[in-house]
Amino acid sequence: QVQLVESGGGLVQAGGSLKLSCAVSGSGFSINALTWYRQAPGKQRDLVAAINSGGIRNFADSVKGRFTISRNTTKRTIDLTMNSLKPEDTAVYYCHVDGWRDGRWETHWGQGTQVTVST
């Protein structure tokens, strides 16, 4: 069974930084892309940043230049480093992974971690 465990959320003042981490466990699962999404109260879940198996990164326009994403292939972890945080970055952040296991395409979500940015 594939599991994603997120950590690193919390409360930070505007202009501050946080780093979120996501660890992927589960044997036989070949990871393709790792993605961070976020969902603010009353809003849809939106892509924040993604990195695929080739190391290509993609960012939402709202976080370009402020957030970075990195993955450790050996440890099967993904980090989202968030700088210059704004109150509008407040949301629950979710880790998402897709890939192959036993010839089947699978996608999995983490449980989410709260990020709150105060003014």
VMD Tcl script that draws the C-alpha trace (Angstrom):
set ca {
  {0.00 0.00 0.00}
  {1.33 3.42 -0.93}
  {1.29 6.02 1.82}
  {2.27 9.68 1.82}
  {3.21 11.38 5.05}
  {3.47 15.16 5.08}
  {5.19 17.32 7.65}
  {6.36 20.87 8.18}
  {3.17 22.91 8.21}
  {2.45 25.53 10.82}
  {1.93 29.19 11.58}
  {4.29 31.82 10.20}
  {4.25 35.57 9.82}
  {3.99 37.18 6.41}
  {7.40 37.35 4.79}
  {8.57 34.24 6.58}
  {9.48 30.80 5.30}
  {8.38 27.21 5.78}
  {9.45 23.90 4.33}
  {7.00 21.11 3.75}
  {8.15 17.53 3.30}
  {6.38 14.49 1.95}
  {7.66 10.94 2.29}
  {6.36 8.21 -0.01}
  {6.33 4.62 1.23}
  {5.15 1.41 -0.37}
  {7.02 -1.28 -2.19}
  {6.76 -1.89 -5.88}
  {5.56 1.61 -6.69}
  {7.48 3.43 -9.38}
  {7.07 7.17 -8.91}
  {6.43 9.39 -11.90}
  {5.48 12.85 -10.72}
  {5.25 14.41 -7.27}
  {3.00 17.39 -6.81}
  {1.96 19.79 -4.09}
  {-1.58 21.13 -4.12}
  {-3.32 23.50 -1.74}
  {-6.86 24.21 -0.79}
  {-8.03 27.31 1.01}
  {-11.40 27.35 2.81}
  {-14.25 27.52 0.35}
  {-11.98 27.20 -2.66}
  {-10.97 24.44 -5.02}
  {-7.77 22.46 -4.68}
  {-5.10 24.01 -6.89}
  {-1.69 22.90 -8.07}
  {1.18 24.68 -6.36}
  {4.27 22.95 -7.70}
  {5.21 19.70 -9.39}
  {8.32 17.79 -10.33}
  {8.36 14.81 -12.65}
  {10.71 11.87 -13.04}
  {12.89 13.86 -15.41}
  {13.31 16.67 -12.89}
  {11.14 19.10 -14.80}
  {9.44 21.56 -12.46}
  {6.17 23.39 -12.82}
  {4.85 26.16 -10.59}
  {1.63 28.07 -10.20}
  {2.09 31.68 -11.30}
  {1.20 32.87 -7.81}
  {4.23 31.15 -6.25}
  {6.87 31.51 -8.97}
  {10.04 33.03 -7.61}
  {8.99 32.32 -4.01}
  {8.58 28.54 -3.80}
  {10.98 25.80 -4.80}
  {10.40 22.07 -5.12}
  {12.94 19.28 -4.83}
  {12.91 15.52 -4.68}
  {15.23 12.92 -3.27}
  {14.83 9.86 -5.45}
  {16.67 7.56 -3.07}
  {14.72 8.60 0.01}
  {11.48 8.98 -1.99}
  {10.80 12.37 -0.49}
  {9.71 15.69 -1.88}
  {10.23 19.08 -0.29}
  {8.41 22.34 -0.90}
  {10.36 25.34 0.32}
  {8.17 28.39 0.67}
  {9.72 31.83 1.01}
  {8.24 35.32 1.24}
  {4.98 33.85 2.41}
  {1.81 35.88 2.06}
  {-1.52 35.61 3.90}
  {-3.06 34.35 0.66}
  {-0.79 31.32 0.86}
  {-2.83 30.14 3.83}
  {-4.31 26.75 2.98}
  {-4.12 23.04 3.59}
  {-1.27 21.70 1.49}
  {-1.52 18.22 0.02}
  {1.15 15.99 -1.41}
  {0.18 13.92 -4.46}
  {2.05 11.20 -6.29}
  {1.38 9.26 -9.47}
  {3.16 6.29 -10.94}
  {3.06 2.61 -11.77}
  {2.65 -0.51 -9.69}
  {2.16 -4.01 -11.08}
  {1.43 -2.55 -14.49}
  {-1.32 -0.26 -13.22}
  {-1.35 3.53 -13.08}
  {-2.04 4.80 -9.58}
  {-2.43 8.15 -7.87}
  {-2.27 8.82 -4.14}
  {-2.84 11.74 -1.79}
  {-1.39 12.67 1.54}
  {-3.55 13.68 4.47}
  {-2.73 17.38 4.18}
  {-0.86 19.81 6.38}
  {-2.09 23.24 7.42}
  {-0.10 26.34 6.55}
  {-1.27 29.60 8.10}
  {0.36 32.92 7.26}
  {-0.50 35.78 9.58}
  {-0.33 39.50 8.77}
}
mol new
graphics top color blue
foreach p $ca { graphics top sphere $p radius 0.5 }
foreach p [lrange $ca 0 end-1] q [lrange $ca 1 end] { graphics top cylinder $p $q radius 0.2 }
display resetview
